[in-house]
Amino acid sequence: MARILLALAAAFALLPSIALAAGEQRFPDVVDVKVTPRAAGVYDFDVTVSSPYDTPERHADAFRVTTASGQVLGERKLLHDHQAEQPFTRDLYGVRIPPSVTAVIVQARDRKHGYGGRSLRVDLPRR
């Protein structure tokens, strides 16, 4: 009985890697970011996300701007799926960024799996 349970556990542990190996996109990817300075230390972001939408319960539901060390500077929550619009672009305006920060990381979040996927490092203009 113990051998059967171990074999089943091993088989189930492999399922996510098999699915991902078959080409499933688990997390949304950030595919483009446009940054515009608004005022001293304040920036606007237009972020394009490609989401692996497959059900209404699983879609990109947010993106965030962080420092290289992971400090969250701003986050935009998305209130509905974008099934018919892939990839899609949304804005995040008025992000305050400390003067010592010259580049940021933009990441997208999947409602089911959280943050992951391709993020982009973006140099801030005028810094």
VMD Tcl script that builds the backbone (N, CA, C; Angstrom):
set m [mol new atoms 381]
animate dup $m
set s [atomselect $m all]
$s set {name element resname resid chain x y z} {
  {N N MET 1 A 0.826 -1.201 0.000}
  {CA C MET 1 A 0.000 0.000 0.000}
  {C C MET 1 A 0.864 1.255 0.000}
  {N N ALA 2 A 1.929 1.250 0.810}
  {CA C ALA 2 A 2.817 2.413 0.878}
  {C C ALA 2 A 3.475 2.671 -0.468}
  {N N ARG 3 A 3.843 1.607 -1.191}
  {CA C ARG 3 A 4.464 1.771 -2.513}
  {C C ARG 3 A 3.488 2.396 -3.508}
  {N N ILE 4 A 2.247 1.983 -3.430}
  {CA C ILE 4 A 1.234 2.538 -4.332}
  {C C ILE 4 A 1.038 4.028 -4.055}
  {N N LEU 5 A 0.964 4.403 -2.781}
  {CA C LEU 5 A 0.797 5.817 -2.426}
  {C C LEU 5 A 1.996 6.642 -2.871}
  {N N LEU 6 A 3.201 6.109 -2.692}
  {CA C LEU 6 A 4.408 6.822 -3.146}
  {C C LEU 6 A 4.413 6.976 -4.659}
  {N N ALA 7 A 4.014 5.938 -5.380}
  {CA C ALA 7 A 3.971 6.011 -6.838}
  {C C ALA 7 A 2.944 7.046 -7.300}
  {N N LEU 8 A 1.785 7.055 -6.652}
  {CA C LEU 8 A 0.763 8.046 -7.000}
  {C C LEU 8 A 1.239 9.460 -6.700}
  {N N ALA 9 A 1.869 9.650 -5.550}
  {CA C ALA 9 A 2.384 10.979 -5.192}
  {C C ALA 9 A 3.416 11.437 -6.207}
  {N N ALA 10 A 4.304 10.535 -6.617}
  {CA C ALA 10 A 5.327 10.890 -7.607}
  {C C ALA 10 A 4.683 11.252 -8.944}
  {N N ALA 11 A 3.659 10.504 -9.352}
  {CA C ALA 11 A 2.982 10.782 -10.615}
  {C C ALA 11 A 2.291 12.137 -10.581}
  {N N PHE 12 A 1.596 12.444 -9.493}
  {CA C PHE 12 A 0.915 13.735 -9.383}
  {C C PHE 12 A 1.913 14.887 -9.304}
  {N N ALA 13 A 3.072 14.666 -8.698}
  {CA C ALA 13 A 4.091 15.712 -8.628}
  {C C ALA 13 A 4.612 16.068 -10.010}
  {N N LEU 14 A 4.609 15.113 -10.930}
  {CA C LEU 14 A 5.096 15.365 -12.285}
  {C C LEU 14 A 4.085 16.068 -13.180}
  {N N LEU 15 A 2.807 16.018 -12.842}
  {CA C LEU 15 A 1.775 16.591 -13.709}
  {C C LEU 15 A 2.013 18.052 -14.068}
  {N N PRO 16 A 2.332 18.949 -13.103}
  {CA C PRO 16 A 2.556 20.346 -13.504}
  {C C PRO 16 A 3.707 20.497 -14.483}
  {N N SER 17 A 4.798 19.772 -14.296}
  {CA C SER 17 A 5.929 19.904 -15.213}
  {C C SER 17 A 5.604 19.318 -16.578}
  {N N ILE 18 A 4.791 18.245 -16.620}
  {CA C ILE 18 A 4.379 17.696 -17.902}
  {C C ILE 18 A 3.517 18.704 -18.648}
  {N N ALA 19 A 2.569 19.326 -17.956}
  {CA C ALA 19 A 1.698 20.318 -18.593}
  {C C ALA 19 A 2.503 21.510 -19.079}
  {N N LEU 20 A 3.442 21.982 -18.266}
  {CA C LEU 20 A 4.250 23.128 -18.672}
  {C C LEU 20 A 5.163 22.764 -19.823}
  {N N ALA 21 A 5.687 21.536 -19.809}
  {CA C ALA 21 A 6.536 21.097 -20.909}
  {C C ALA 21 A 5.749 21.043 -22.211}
  {N N ALA 22 A 4.451 20.795 -22.116}
  {CA C ALA 22 A 3.610 20.728 -23.307}
  {C C ALA 22 A 3.253 22.119 -23.841}
  {N N GLY 23 A 3.712 23.168 -23.197}
  {CA C GLY 23 A 3.514 24.514 -23.712}
  {C C GLY 23 A 2.498 25.360 -22.975}
  {N N GLU 24 A 1.999 24.908 -21.846}
  {CA C GLU 24 A 1.037 25.709 -21.096}
  {C C GLU 24 A 1.730 26.922 -20.501}
  {N N GLN 25 A 1.142 28.081 -20.671}
  {CA C GLN 25 A 1.646 29.296 -20.046}
  {C C GLN 25 A 0.960 29.406 -18.691}
  {N N ARG 26 A 1.726 29.284 -17.620}
  {CA C ARG 26 A 1.136 29.278 -16.281}
  {C C ARG 26 A 0.831 30.681 -15.767}
  {N N PHE 27 A 1.734 31.617 -16.027}
  {CA C PHE 27 A 1.607 32.976 -15.512}
  {C C PHE 27 A 1.446 33.956 -16.676}
  {N N PRO 28 A 0.869 35.124 -16.408}
  {CA C PRO 28 A 0.848 36.158 -17.443}
  {C C PRO 28 A 2.246 36.753 -17.618}
  {N N ASP 29 A 2.524 37.196 -18.833}
  {CA C ASP 29 A 3.794 37.832 -19.152}
  {C C ASP 29 A 3.591 39.321 -19.387}
  {N N VAL 30 A 4.524 40.122 -18.906}
  {CA C VAL 30 A 4.564 41.539 -19.263}
  {C C VAL 30 A 5.336 41.607 -20.576}
  {N N VAL 31 A 4.698 42.110 -21.626}
  {CA C VAL 31 A 5.340 42.125 -22.938}
  {C C VAL 31 A 5.800 43.514 -23.378}
  {N N ASP 32 A 5.301 44.563 -22.711}
  {CA C ASP 32 A 5.743 45.912 -23.057}
  {C C ASP 32 A 5.394 46.865 -21.920}
  {N N VAL 33 A 6.245 47.873 -21.729}
  {CA C VAL 33 A 6.006 48.910 -20.719}
  {C C VAL 33 A 6.440 50.244 -21.301}
  {N N LYS 34 A 5.560 51.221 -21.206}
  {CA C LYS 34 A 5.908 52.598 -21.573}
  {C C LYS 34 A 5.837 53.431 -20.301}
  {N N VAL 35 A 6.897 54.179 -20.040}
  {CA C VAL 35 A 6.980 55.003 -18.832}
  {C C VAL 35 A 7.037 56.463 -19.238}
  {N N THR 36 A 6.228 57.271 -18.566}
  {CA C THR 36 A 6.203 58.707 -18.838}
  {C C THR 36 A 6.371 59.456 -17.522}
  {N N PRO 37 A 7.378 60.341 -17.437}
  {CA C PRO 37 A 7.494 61.158 -16.227}
  {C C PRO 37 A 6.327 62.136 -16.157}
  {N N ARG 38 A 5.726 62.249 -14.988}
  {CA C ARG 38 A 4.595 63.170 -14.806}
  {C C ARG 38 A 5.046 64.422 -14.060}
  {N N ALA 39 A 5.768 64.225 -12.989}
  {CA C ALA 39 A 6.293 65.317 -12.163}
  {C C ALA 39 A 7.557 64.776 -11.499}
  {N N ALA 40 A 8.197 65.602 -10.692}
  {CA C ALA 40 A 9.413 65.152 -10.012}
  {C C ALA 40 A 9.109 63.929 -9.156}
  {N N GLY 41 A 9.727 62.791 -9.515}
  {CA C GLY 41 A 9.560 61.570 -8.745}
  {C C GLY 41 A 8.252 60.830 -8.961}
  {N N VAL 42 A 7.450 61.267 -9.946}
  {CA C VAL 42 A 6.152 60.633 -10.211}
  {C C VAL 42 A 6.114 60.191 -11.673}
  {N N TYR 43 A 5.699 58.933 -11.891}
  {CA C TYR 43 A 5.695 58.353 -13.228}
  {C C TYR 43 A 4.366 57.687 -13.531}
  {N N ASP 44 A 4.026 57.680 -14.836}
  {CA C ASP 44 A 2.854 56.971 -15.346}
  {C C ASP 44 A 3.354 55.767 -16.147}
  {N N PHE 45 A 2.632 54.646 -16.038}
  {CA C PHE 45 A 3.014 53.409 -16.715}
  {C C PHE 45 A 1.857 52.913 -17.578}
  {N N ASP 46 A 2.161 52.535 -18.811}
  {CA C ASP 46 A 1.235 51.816 -19.689}
  {C C ASP 46 A 1.850 50.429 -19.862}
  {N N VAL 47 A 1.148 49.409 -19.370}
  {CA C VAL 47 A 1.690 48.055 -19.288}
  {C C VAL 47 A 0.869 47.128 -20.175}
  {N N THR 48 A 1.567 46.387 -21.037}
  {CA C THR 48 A 0.910 45.402 -21.898}
  {C C THR 48 A 1.199 44.009 -21.351}
  {N N VAL 49 A 0.116 43.243 -21.153}
  {CA C VAL 49 A 0.179 41.923 -20.536}
  {C C VAL 49 A -0.420 40.891 -21.479}
  {N N SER 50 A 0.234 39.742 -21.568}
  {CA C SER 50 A -0.304 38.585 -22.271}
  {C C SER 50 A -0.702 37.571 -21.211}
  {N N SER 51 A -1.992 37.248 -21.151}
  {CA C SER 51 A -2.512 36.395 -20.088}
  {C C SER 51 A -2.882 35.015 -20.620}
  {N N PRO 52 A -2.552 33.961 -19.867}
  {CA C PRO 52 A -2.935 32.608 -20.290}
  {C C PRO 52 A -4.368 32.282 -19.899}
  {N N TYR 53 A -5.282 33.107 -20.290}
  {CA C TYR 53 A -6.687 32.927 -19.923}
  {C C TYR 53 A -7.179 31.567 -20.400}
  {N N ASP 54 A -7.767 30.785 -19.504}
  {CA C ASP 54 A -8.414 29.542 -19.928}
  {C C ASP 54 A -9.772 29.318 -19.255}
  {N N THR 55 A -10.057 30.033 -18.177}
  {CA C THR 55 A -11.376 29.981 -17.536}
  {C C THR 55 A -11.632 31.337 -16.893}
  {N N PRO 56 A -12.888 31.648 -16.591}
  {CA C PRO 56 A -13.161 32.914 -15.901}
  {C C PRO 56 A -12.498 32.988 -14.526}
  {N N GLU 57 A -12.185 31.840 -13.938}
  {CA C GLU 57 A -11.546 31.822 -12.620}
  {C C GLU 57 A -10.038 32.039 -12.702}
  {N N ARG 58 A -9.472 31.999 -13.899}
  {CA C ARG 58 A -8.022 32.129 -14.047}
  {C C ARG 58 A -7.714 33.149 -15.141}
  {N N HIS 59 A -7.210 34.281 -14.732}
  {CA C HIS 59 A -6.812 35.313 -15.681}
  {C C HIS 59 A -5.881 36.291 -14.973}
  {N N ALA 60 A -5.232 37.156 -15.753}
  {CA C ALA 60 A -4.395 38.193 -15.159}
  {C C ALA 60 A -5.303 39.152 -14.404}
  {N N ASP 61 A -5.015 39.335 -13.113}
  {CA C ASP 61 A -5.888 40.203 -12.316}
  {C C ASP 61 A -5.149 41.377 -11.690}
  {N N ALA 62 A -3.852 41.532 -12.009}
  {CA C ALA 62 A -3.113 42.682 -11.485}
  {C C ALA 62 A -1.744 42.758 -12.134}
  {N N PHE 63 A -1.128 43.930 -12.024}
  {CA C PHE 63 A 0.300 44.070 -12.298}
  {C C PHE 63 A 0.850 45.066 -11.301}
  {N N ARG 64 A 2.159 45.003 -11.097}
  {CA C ARG 64 A 2.784 45.897 -10.121}
  {C C ARG 64 A 4.133 46.392 -10.615}
  {N N VAL 65 A 4.537 47.504 -10.007}
  {CA C VAL 65 A 5.841 48.114 -10.256}
  {C C VAL 65 A 6.624 47.995 -8.959}
  {N N THR 66 A 7.830 47.414 -9.036}
  {CA C THR 66 A 8.651 47.220 -7.843}
  {C C THR 66 A 10.074 47.719 -8.082}
  {N N THR 67 A 10.791 47.871 -6.982}
  {CA C THR 67 A 12.229 48.109 -7.082}
  {C C THR 67 A 12.906 46.772 -7.371}
  {N N ALA 68 A 14.190 46.797 -7.690}
  {CA C ALA 68 A 14.936 45.563 -7.933}
  {C C ALA 68 A 14.961 44.676 -6.691}
  {N N SER 69 A 14.849 45.276 -5.515}
  {CA C SER 69 A 14.856 44.499 -4.269}
  {C C SER 69 A 13.466 44.003 -3.872}
  {N N GLY 70 A 12.440 44.353 -4.661}
  {CA C GLY 70 A 11.097 43.835 -4.414}
  {C C GLY 70 A 10.136 44.763 -3.694}
  {N N GLN 71 A 10.561 45.979 -3.372}
  {CA C GLN 71 A 9.651 46.931 -2.723}
  {C C GLN 71 A 8.565 47.339 -3.723}
  {N N VAL 72 A 7.311 47.143 -3.363}
  {CA C VAL 72 A 6.204 47.492 -4.253}
  {C C VAL 72 A 5.988 49.002 -4.227}
  {N N LEU 73 A 6.048 49.614 -5.408}
  {CA C LEU 73 A 5.865 51.060 -5.544}
  {C C LEU 73 A 4.453 51.410 -5.999}
  {N N GLY 74 A 3.819 50.487 -6.710}
  {CA C GLY 74 A 2.454 50.698 -7.195}
  {C C GLY 74 A 1.887 49.412 -7.741}
  {N N GLU 75 A 0.562 49.296 -7.662}
  {CA C GLU 75 A -0.100 48.091 -8.174}
  {C C GLU 75 A -1.442 48.474 -8.786}
  {N N ARG 76 A -1.773 47.850 -9.896}
  {CA C ARG 76 A -3.075 48.050 -10.547}
  {C C ARG 76 A -3.820 46.726 -10.499}
  {N N LYS 77 A -4.969 46.716 -9.855}
  {CA C LYS 77 A -5.811 45.523 -9.821}
  {C C LYS 77 A -6.765 45.578 -11.003}
  {N N LEU 78 A -6.921 44.446 -11.664}
  {CA C LEU 78 A -7.796 44.332 -12.824}
  {C C LEU 78 A -9.054 43.602 -12.381}
  {N N LEU 79 A -10.203 44.206 -12.591}
  {CA C LEU 79 A -11.438 43.713 -12.013}
  {C C LEU 79 A -12.185 42.684 -12.856}
  {N N HIS 80 A -11.735 42.455 -14.089}
  {CA C HIS 80 A -12.379 41.446 -14.932}
  {C C HIS 80 A -11.347 40.828 -15.857}
  {N N ASP 81 A -11.735 39.698 -16.463}
  {CA C ASP 81 A -10.811 39.044 -17.386}
  {C C ASP 81 A -10.739 39.823 -18.696}
  {N N HIS 82 A -9.733 39.505 -19.495}
  {CA C HIS 82 A -9.535 40.150 -20.783}
  {C C HIS 82 A -9.458 39.081 -21.869}
  {N N GLN 83 A -10.384 38.141 -21.801}
  {CA C GLN 83 A -10.390 36.986 -22.700}
  {C C GLN 83 A -10.365 37.399 -24.169}
  {N N ALA 84 A -11.168 38.359 -24.531}
  {CA C ALA 84 A -11.291 38.750 -25.938}
  {C C ALA 84 A -10.247 39.781 -26.360}
  {N N GLU 85 A -9.362 40.152 -25.460}
  {CA C GLU 85 A -8.372 41.200 -25.740}
  {C C GLU 85 A -7.006 40.709 -25.277}
  {N N GLN 86 A -6.286 40.022 -26.139}
  {CA C GLN 86 A -4.976 39.492 -25.787}
  {C C GLN 86 A -3.953 39.855 -26.841}
  {N N PRO 87 A -2.814 40.389 -26.493}
  {CA C PRO 87 A -2.526 40.965 -25.184}
  {C C PRO 87 A -3.311 42.253 -24.981}
  {N N PHE 88 A -3.313 42.752 -23.744}
  {CA C PHE 88 A -4.064 43.963 -23.431}
  {C C PHE 88 A -3.160 44.958 -22.714}
  {N N THR 89 A -3.500 46.237 -22.817}
  {CA C THR 89 A -2.709 47.296 -22.184}
  {C C THR 89 A -3.590 48.067 -21.219}
  {N N ARG 90 A -3.059 48.292 -20.029}
  {CA C ARG 90 A -3.742 49.094 -19.015}
  {C C ARG 90 A -2.718 50.046 -18.398}
  {N N ASP 91 A -3.230 51.097 -17.756}
  {CA C ASP 91 A -2.342 52.103 -17.191}
  {C C ASP 91 A -2.285 52.026 -15.670}
  {N N LEU 92 A -1.246 52.619 -15.158}
  {CA C LEU 92 A -1.076 52.842 -13.719}
  {C C LEU 92 A -0.421 54.207 -13.609}
  {N N TYR 93 A -1.181 55.181 -13.145}
  {CA C TYR 93 A -0.704 56.557 -13.126}
  {C C TYR 93 A -0.346 57.002 -11.710}
  {N N GLY 94 A 0.601 57.935 -11.656}
  {CA C GLY 94 A 0.946 58.581 -10.392}
  {C C GLY 94 A 1.778 57.743 -9.440}
  {N N VAL 95 A 2.684 56.924 -9.984}
  {CA C VAL 95 A 3.529 56.085 -9.129}
  {C C VAL 95 A 4.710 56.918 -8.620}
  {N N ARG 96 A 4.805 57.054 -7.308}
  {CA C ARG 96 A 5.911 57.798 -6.691}
  {C C ARG 96 A 7.110 56.880 -6.546}
  {N N ILE 97 A 8.249 57.352 -7.055}
  {CA C ILE 97 A 9.460 56.536 -7.046}
  {C C ILE 97 A 10.572 57.331 -6.377}
  {N N PRO 98 A 11.222 56.724 -5.373}
  {CA C PRO 98 A 12.301 57.419 -4.661}
  {C C PRO 98 A 13.411 57.865 -5.614}
  {N N PRO 99 A 14.066 58.979 -5.320}
  {CA C PRO 99 A 15.106 59.525 -6.207}
  {C C PRO 99 A 16.274 58.564 -6.459}
  {N N SER 100 A 16.552 57.671 -5.533}
  {CA C SER 100 A 17.680 56.752 -5.691}
  {C C SER 100 A 17.388 55.609 -6.664}
  {N N VAL 101 A 16.136 55.422 -7.038}
  {CA C VAL 101 A 15.755 54.318 -7.930}
  {C C VAL 101 A 15.848 54.801 -9.376}
  {N N THR 102 A 16.636 54.101 -10.196}
  {CA C THR 102 A 16.806 54.485 -11.596}
  {C C THR 102 A 16.132 53.516 -12.565}
  {N N ALA 103 A 15.713 52.356 -12.056}
  {CA C ALA 103 A 15.021 51.356 -12.881}
  {C C ALA 103 A 14.031 50.608 -11.995}
  {N N VAL 104 A 12.971 50.097 -12.615}
  {CA C VAL 104 A 11.955 49.345 -11.884}
  {C C VAL 104 A 11.687 48.026 -12.599}
  {N N ILE 105 A 11.005 47.133 -11.895}
  {CA C ILE 105 A 10.575 45.848 -12.450}
  {C C ILE 105 A 9.049 45.880 -12.521}
  {N N VAL 106 A 8.494 45.447 -13.661}
  {CA C VAL 106 A 7.045 45.373 -13.819}
  {C C VAL 106 A 6.676 43.899 -13.978}
  {N N GLN 107 A 5.755 43.434 -13.122}
  {CA C GLN 107 A 5.332 42.035 -13.092}
  {C C GLN 107 A 3.816 41.964 -13.187}
  {N N ALA 108 A 3.308 40.848 -13.729}
  {CA C ALA 108 A 1.859 40.624 -13.805}
  {C C ALA 108 A 1.483 39.437 -12.920}
  {N N ARG 109 A 0.231 39.443 -12.477}
  {CA C ARG 109 A -0.261 38.402 -11.566}
  {C C ARG 109 A -1.427 37.648 -12.198}
  {N N ASP 110 A -1.404 36.340 -12.005}
  {CA C ASP 110 A -2.492 35.461 -12.413}
  {C C ASP 110 A -3.383 35.220 -11.204}
  {N N ARG 111 A -4.677 35.260 -11.410}
  {CA C ARG 111 A -5.628 35.097 -10.301}
  {C C ARG 111 A -5.441 33.775 -9.567}
  {N N LYS 112 A -5.053 32.728 -10.284}
  {CA C LYS 112 A -4.898 31.405 -9.686}
  {C C LYS 112 A -3.494 31.165 -9.134}
  {N N HIS 113 A -2.460 31.564 -9.886}
  {CA C HIS 113 A -1.083 31.205 -9.536}
  {C C HIS 113 A -0.273 32.332 -8.897}
  {N N GLY 114 A -0.747 33.560 -8.935}
  {CA C GLY 114 A 0.000 34.670 -8.346}
  {C C GLY 114 A 0.965 35.308 -9.338}
  {N N TYR 115 A 1.966 36.008 -8.794}
  {CA C TYR 115 A 2.963 36.676 -9.640}
  {C C TYR 115 A 3.950 35.655 -10.186}
  {N N GLY 116 A 4.389 35.880 -11.401}
  {CA C GLY 116 A 5.343 34.991 -12.061}
  {C C GLY 116 A 5.399 35.376 -13.524}
  {N N GLY 117 A 5.918 34.515 -14.338}
  {CA C GLY 117 A 5.993 34.819 -15.761}
  {C C GLY 117 A 7.069 35.835 -16.059}
  {N N ARG 118 A 7.063 36.327 -17.288}
  {CA C ARG 118 A 8.087 37.269 -17.722}
  {C C ARG 118 A 7.793 38.654 -17.151}
  {N N SER 119 A 8.776 39.200 -16.493}
  {CA C SER 119 A 8.688 40.586 -16.020}
  {C C SER 119 A 9.674 41.406 -16.833}
  {N N LEU 120 A 9.494 42.708 -16.820}
  {CA C LEU 120 A 10.400 43.588 -17.557}
  {C C LEU 120 A 11.069 44.571 -16.611}
  {N N ARG 121 A 12.360 44.765 -16.813}
  {CA C ARG 121 A 13.114 45.807 -16.115}
  {C C ARG 121 A 13.067 47.035 -17.011}
  {N N VAL 122 A 12.707 48.166 -16.419}
  {CA C VAL 122 A 12.525 49.383 -17.196}
  {C C VAL 122 A 13.359 50.504 -16.574}
  {N N ASP 123 A 14.209 51.121 -17.385}
  {CA C ASP 123 A 14.962 52.286 -16.944}
  {C C ASP 123 A 14.010 53.485 -16.913}
  {N N LEU 124 A 14.117 54.281 -15.865}
  {CA C LEU 124 A 13.252 55.451 -15.730}
  {C C LEU 124 A 13.846 56.619 -16.519}
  {N N PRO 125 A 13.016 57.292 -17.321}
  {CA C PRO 125 A 13.515 58.456 -18.052}
  {C C PRO 125 A 13.898 59.583 -17.076}
  {N N ARG 126 A 14.881 60.334 -17.478}
  {CA C ARG 126 A 15.360 61.502 -16.696}
  {C C ARG 126 A 15.989 61.114 -15.376}
  {N N ARG 127 A 16.503 59.892 -15.264}
  {CA C ARG 127 A 17.190 59.480 -14.034}
  {C C ARG 127 A 18.595 59.085 -14.337}
}
mol reanalyze $m
mol bondsrecalc $m
mol representation Tube
mol addrep $m
